């Protein structure tokens, strides 16, 4: 089952745009999990991703940043499900 992580921070308008797209796509895949983390709560995440948020990770690997393409995320989740 794929694990999706959405890296955000408060006040990020791109994060606000990405969140409903990610939530909708993950909801289409009952085995997938979604976790949202603020980069402000983790120094390592802030250092690595400060200029790239929002960042979507699928199974710990960067899938996208700044903008989320729903169809591309669907395909990534389908591939991750097939590997499981």
C-alpha positions in Angstrom: 0.0 0.0 0.0 1.5 3.3 -1.1 2.4 6.0 1.5 1.9 9.6 0.3 3.5 12.4 2.2 2.6 16.0 1.5 5.2 18.5 2.8 3.9 22.0 3.4 4.1 25.0 5.6 1.5 27.4 6.9 0.7 30.3 4.6 1.9 28.6 1.4 -0.7 29.2 -1.3 0.7 26.5 -3.5 0.3 24.1 -0.6 -3.3 25.2 -0.3 -3.8 24.4 -4.0 -2.0 21.0 -3.9 -3.8 19.7 -0.7 -7.2 19.0 -2.2 -5.7 17.4 -5.3 -3.6 15.1 -3.3 -6.4 14.3 -0.9 -8.8 13.5 -3.7 -6.3 11.2 -5.5 -5.3 9.4 -2.4 -9.0 8.9 -1.5 -9.4 7.0 -4.8 -6.9 4.5 -3.6 -8.2 2.8 -0.5 -4.9 1.2 0.4 -3.0 4.4 0.2 -2.1 6.5 3.3 -1.7 10.2 3.4 0.4 12.2 5.9 0.9 15.9 5.8 4.0 17.4 7.5 5.0 21.0 7.9 8.6 21.6 7.1 8.6 24.1 9.9 8.4 21.3 12.4 11.5 19.5 11.2 14.9 21.2 10.7 16.0 18.5 8.2 12.9 18.9 6.1 13.1 22.7 6.2 16.7 22.6 5.1 16.1 20.2 2.2 12.7 21.4 0.9 12.4 25.0 1.9 12.4 26.3 -1.7 10.4 23.4 -3.2 7.1 23.1 -1.3 4.7 21.7 -1.6 6.5 18.4 -2.1 4.7 15.1 -2.6 6.5 12.0 -1.7 5.3 8.6 -2.8 6.8 5.8 -0.6 9.5 8.2 0.5 10.6 9.3 -3.0 9.9 12.8 -4.4 7.1 12.6 -6.8 6.4 16.3 -7.4 7.0 19.8 -6.1 5.3 23.2 -6.5 2.3 21.8 -8.5 0.5 18.4 -8.4 -0.7 16.8 -11.6 -3.6 14.5 -10.5 -3.2 12.1 -13.4 0.5 11.7 -12.8 -0.1 11.1 -9.1 -2.8 8.5 -9.9 -0.3 6.7 -12.2 2.4 6.7 -9.5 0.0 5.2 -6.9 -1.1 2.6 -9.4 2.5 1.6 -10.0 3.2 1.6 -6.2 0.1 -0.6 -5.6 1.3 -3.0 -8.4 4.7 -3.4 -6.7 3.2 -4.2 -3.3 
